[in-house]
């Protein structure tokens, strides 16, 4: 599936916007480049105005501003036209619809409009229903959950021929659950995804990739990763002091003289150089190498192969997918367990025999492989195929995340160090599968519970495309790092030590 077939929505919760600056909001919008923005939560006229002022061309979904409790926003998306107001005319079948209600009270009216044809949607692509303050009820005594307005959601889903996904403004971005609801004595499956973004860990915003199939991939990021607090070494107190010096953006900090930075309380020369360098990395979108060391070594002139695995959780009982991308031939090989989800051995054996026979002399590259991929491959080999342990140990394995981030050899422009964020900041065009690692694990867990049920079988092509996309993103990041100019942190930015243009000095 092409990335532009999905619509990208940025959720900026009203509770988060209460305590951030316009510059921070603008930074987040420019980073994610969404097709539209939604503001879940209660009515927030000031927040709405701030977002509209950030980019007047972007549609902002916030039906809570309406009066009378009956307001409905209806937008449509096609790759050619982007997100636009829905008209009364019949939309193309492939149109993705975004319908947002002011409150849950309007759901019966919405169902009536859809049932009678008064409101029309594209029949070949999903409809996404935004409910700004929907929260799943949790009963602490019985440890059970209840979905408010379940009858209306089931009726709307049963009325429309296309997939219908509900985005709940009161649920965090990590929430994703497919509810089985009753309508006219029949079961209706209604996916509910969290749109609220906020969690107990602090204020979050989130990007949502909404696909024509009705799936939603959420990427939540702490709001402190935008604006001045995005910079290494800058907390809220330092950000306030920088603002008092006239710095509103990371570019302003990049252009600030190092001597001005060291004048701030608690900022020494080394910290100032790091802040300066990181501001340059974020503003330019280019990594900064801090060493002469190379990320990997190879036995010959062939590049490393990129490896990614999918499991059924963080403490896996099976590695159910292996993906290997070879940049030398621009080829990809996937190994997926589709028949025996409770037996880890067949897919593991298929992968390891193929790999050792065809790529045993190649260098392998992962992102956080020492923390996850390599560790679990070795664990499962010891458990199920110990005869291959020594051969696997002889393979040259490298972890680009460890080299760049943990070992401190590079500064990267991603607002987090997750592969997807780093790759995006470095210009990688994602395949837009509408999946996250957590969703692939959850989908396989469902399959494991009843592998004979067609309803529980994952969309294998889409899950394999997700794994391949991670492998290709890793190669993109590796190329960007190896092509980057090596320079001292003191050479970063335009302010330099004395406020004048600084040059680039190769090691």
N, C-alpha and C positions, 0 to 999 in steps of 0.2 A: 504494500500500500504506500502510495506517495505521501510525503509529509504534509503536502498542502491540501490533502483531502480531509484532514482533521482541523477542527477549529480550536484555537488556543485562547483560553479564558484566564484572566488573572483575577484572583479573589483578594480584595483588600478589605478585611473586616472593619466595620465601623469602630469597634473597640480598639483596634490597632491604630487607626488613623487619628484617634484622639490625642496621641502624644508623639507624633512624628512631624517633621518639617516638610514643607513643599519640596525642598531639594531631595529629601529622602524618597518621597513618593515618585518624583521624576526619575531618580536613579533606578528605582525598581522597575518602572514602566519601560525605560529604555533598555534595561537588561533583558527583560523577558519578551519584549516586542509582541504583546498579545494582539489578537483580533478584536477583543472587547474586554471590558473590566466589569466586575460585579462587586457590590458592597453589601455583603451579608450582615445581618444583625438588625437592630432597631433603626427607625428613621434618623438620618444623619445628614441634614442639609449642608452643614459646613464641610463634612467629609466629601459629599457629592460635589460641592463647588470646587474643592481642592483638586479632586481627581479630574474634573472637567477642565480646569485651568491648566493641568499638566499636559494634556494633549486633547484639544477640542475636537479633533477628527475621530477619536475613538468612541464608539458607543459605550455608555456607562449604564449598566443594568441595576437599577435601584428603585423598584416599584413602590417601596415604602414611602416615598415622597407623596404619593397620591393621597387624595382625601376620600373618605367614605368607606374605606376598606375593600373596595371592589376593583382596584386598579390592576390591569394586566399589561405587562410589557411583552411584545412578541417580536423577535428578531429572526432573520434567516441568514444562513451562510452557504455560499458556494465559493469555490476557489477563485472564480473569475470576478465576482462582485464583492467578496468579503462579507462582513457582517453588516446587515442593513435592516431597517424597519420592514416588517411584513406588510404587504399590501393585501387588499381584498381579493386580488386575482389568485387563481390556482397556481401554486408554486411548481417548479420543476420537480420531478419525482425524487431526484438525488439531493434535494435541499436538506441541510441540517437545520432543524428548528430549535430555537431557544425561547422558551416561554417562562416568564417569571411572574408570580402572583404576589400581590401586596400582602396577603395573609392567607392562612389555611381556610378561612371562611369562604373564599371565592372559588374553591375547588369544585363544588357542585355546579356552579355556573359555567366554569371552564369545561367541565365534562359535557354539559348540555350543548355548549357551542361546538365542541368537537364532534359530538354524536350527530348533530343536525347538519353539519357542514357549514355552519355560520363562520367557523374558524377552521382554516385548512392548513395541513402540514404536508411536507414531502413524504411520500410513501416508501421510498427506497433507501432512505437514510434516517438515522435516529432522531428522536425528539428528546430534548433535555429540559426537564421541568425544574426551575429554580424556586425553592420555597425558603425565603430568607431567614425565618426563625424556627424552622422545623428542628425539633430535638427528639430523639428516640427516648422513650420513657424507660427508666431502669428501676426495677423493683428489688430493693435490697433484701427483703425477707425471702422471697422465692427465687432470687437470682435469675430473674427472667426479664425480658424486654418486650415492650409493646410499641408498635408503630402508630402514632396518631394519624387519623384520617386514612387508615389502611383501605377502607371500603372505596373511598374516592380514587386513591392511587390505583387500585386494582381495576376499577371501572374505566379510568382513562387509558390504562395500558391495554385493556381488552378491547377498547373501542378503536384504537389506532392499529393499522397493519404493521407499522414500523416499530422497532425497539423503542421503549420509553425508559429513560433513566432519570431518577429523581436526585437532585442535589440539595442536601439539607444544610441550611445556613447555620443551624445550631450544633452541628456535629463537626469534629476536627477533621483535618484533611486526611488523616490516616484511616478514617472510618470508611469501610467498604463492605457491604453485605447484600447478598441477593435474597430478598424476602419472598417467601411463597405465600400468596394471599388468595383468598376465596372470592370469586365473583360468579354469580349465577350457578353455584354448585360446582364450579370448575376451578382448578388451580391456575393462578397467574403468577409468574415470576417477575418481580419488580426489583431491579438493582437500585440500591440507595448508596450514594457517595457523600462523604462529608465535604461541605463547602465552607465551613466556618474558619478553617485554618488555625485558629487559636488552640493552644494546648497548655497543659500545666507547666511546661518548660519555658514559657514566655510567649511574647507576641509573635505570631507567624503570619506570613502571607504565603500564597500558593499559586502555582501555575497548574492549570488543568488542560490536558490534551484530550479533547472529546472527539471520538472517532465516529464515522458513519454507522458502525456496528453497535453503538451505544455504550462502549467501554470508556472508562475515564482513568487516566493516569495522573496522579497528583504529585507535585514536587513542592513540598513545604520548605520554606527557608525562614530563618529567624530574621525579623525586621532589622536587627542590629547589623546584618550583613550588607546593608545599604546605607548610603550617605557616608558621613565621616567615620562612623563607628565600624565601617567595613574594613578600615585600614588596620593592619597589624600594629599593635601598640597604642591604639586610640580607643579609650573607653569613653563613657558619657561625660566625665568631668573634662577630659582633654578635648573632646568634641565641642563642649561649651566654650572653652577657652579659645579654640580655633575659630569658632564663629564670632567671638568678640574681636578677633584679629581680622575679620572680614572674609574668612574662608567658609564658603557654603558647600562646595563640592570637592571631590577628590582632585579634580584638576586644579582648583585653587591651592590645595595643599602641595601638589606637585610643583606649582610655580612659586611656592614660598621658599625663601632662602633657608638653608639649613641652620644658619645662625639664629633666625627668627624662631625656628622650631625649638632649638636648645634653650631659648629664653623662657620657654613655658615651664612651669613647675613640674618636677619629676621627669623631665625629658633630657636624657643624656645624649652624647654624641652618637653612640651606637643605635639607640632607639630612634633618634631623629633620622638617621640614615635609612633604617628599616622602613619607617613610615614613608619617607620620601620615595624610596624604591618601590614600595607597594602601591603608592599612589600612581606612579608612572606605569606599573604593570596593569593596573585596573583601567587607567585612562587609555593606554595604547592597545590593550587586548593582547599583548605579547608577553610571553614568559621571560623571566630574568634568571639566567643561570649564575650561580654563585660559586662555581667550582670548575676546574678543568677536567674533572672526572667524567667519563662517559657512562650513560645509564646501563648499557649492556655490553657484553663481549660475545663475539661469535667465532665459530671455528673456521669459517670461510667468509666470502664476501656476500653471502646471502643474508637478508634481513631476518630479524626474529619473527617467529610465528606468534600470533595473538590468540590467547586461550581464555575462554570464559565458561563457567559451569552454572547450571541451575539445580537447586535442591528443593526439598520439601520444607525447608525452614533453616533457622540459624544453627540448630542442633540436628542435622539431617539424618534421616534413616535411609536415604537414597540420593545419589547424584543422578537425576533423571535426564539431564541433557548436558552434553559436551559440545562446545563449538570451537572450531579452529579456523582462523583466517590466515592465509599465506600471502603476504604482500608481494612475494617474488613472482607469483603466478596469478595474483588477484583472484584466488579461488577460496571457497569456503566449504567446510565439511561439518555436518551436524550428526550427532549420535543421540537419539531420543528413545527413551523407554516408553512404548505405547501399549505393550501387551502384558507385562508382568510388573506392575508398580510396587509390589511388595518384595520383589527379588532384585537387589541392587547389582547382582553379578553379571547378567547378560550384557547390559549396556556398558558397564565398566570394562568388560572383556573386549567388547567390540571396539571401544575407544583405544584401549592400551595396546592391543595387538596391531591395529592400524597405525597408531602413532609411532610405535617403536619400529615398525617395518618401513614406514615412509618418511618419518621426520625425526628419527632417533638421534641424528647428528645435528639437529637444529637447536638454536637457542629459543626458549619459550619466554613470552612476556605476558604479564597479567597486571591488573590494577588491584592492589591489596591481596595479591595471591598468597603471600606468606601468612596473612591473617585469615584467609578463607580457602581459596581454590587449592593451592598446593597442600595445605594441611589436611583437607578432607580427602583429596585424591590419595595421598599417602595412607591415611587412616583406613580407607576402604580397600586399598590394595593389601595392606597387612591383614585385613579381616577376611577378604574373599579370594584374593589372588596373590598370595605371598611370593610365588615364584617370579613375579615381575617387579618386586620391590627394588632389588639391586639395580636392575636396568633403568627403572624410573629415577633412582637416585643419581645415576650417571648423567641424566639429562641436565643441560645447563638451564636453570630457571632463574628468572629475574622478576622483580616486582617494581614497576615504575612508580607506583604510589609511595612505596617505602623510600625509594631513591630520592624522589622530588620533595616529598612532604616530611616524612618522619626523619629522614637523614638531613634535611635542610639544604639540599643542593639546588633548589629552584624556588622562585616565587611564581605562583600561577594566578591567572586572572579570574578564575571561577570564584563565585561568592561563597561556595562551599568547596570542599575537596572531593565531592562525589564526582565520578567519572562523567556523568551526563552534564553537570554544571561546568566542569573544566572544558570539556569538548565543545560545548555551546559557546563559551567565552572565546574559544580559539577558532570559531567559525565553522564548526562541524554541523552539517545539515542532517538532523536525525531522521530516521525512517518513519517516525510518528506512529508507532504501533499501538499507542494507548495503553502500555503496560509498564509496570514497575517490578522490581525484584520481588517485593512483597506479594504482588498480585500473582506473579508466576508461581510462587510457592503455594499460595492459597488455592489457586486453580488446580494444582497437582494434588494437593491434599483432598480436595473434593473428588477428584478422579480416583484416588486411592480408596476412598470410602465405598465406592460402588463402580468399579471399572467397566461393568457390563451395561451401565446406564448411559444411553446416548446423550442425555441432558447434562451429565457430569463430565463428558469427554471434552478436554480443552480444544481450542482451535490450534491444532499443531502448527500449521503454517505461520500463524501470527506469533506463537511463542518461539518458534525457531528464528523468525525474523527479528525478534527482540534480542535474542542471544547474539545473532550475527551483527546487529547494530552496535552492541556493546564492543564486539571485537573490532569492528571497523572504526568506532570512536576511539578506542585505545590506540590504534595505529595512527590516527590523525593527531592525537595528543603527543605520541612519541615523535612523530615527524616535526611537530611544532617545537618541541623541546630540543631536539637535536639540531634543528636549523636556527635556533635562537642565538643571538649575539651574547657572548660572555662578556660581562663587564662588572666592575665594582659597584656596590650600592651607592657609593659617593658620586658616581657618574650619572645617576638617575635623575630624571626630571629636567626642568629648565631653570630652576632657581639656583641650584648649586650652593656652594658655601657662602658666596658673597652676593647672591641675587642676580648673577649673570648666567648666560647660557652655559651649560656644562657639556663637554664633549663626551664621546664614547671611547673608552680605552679598552682595547682587547688585552687579555692576559698575555 
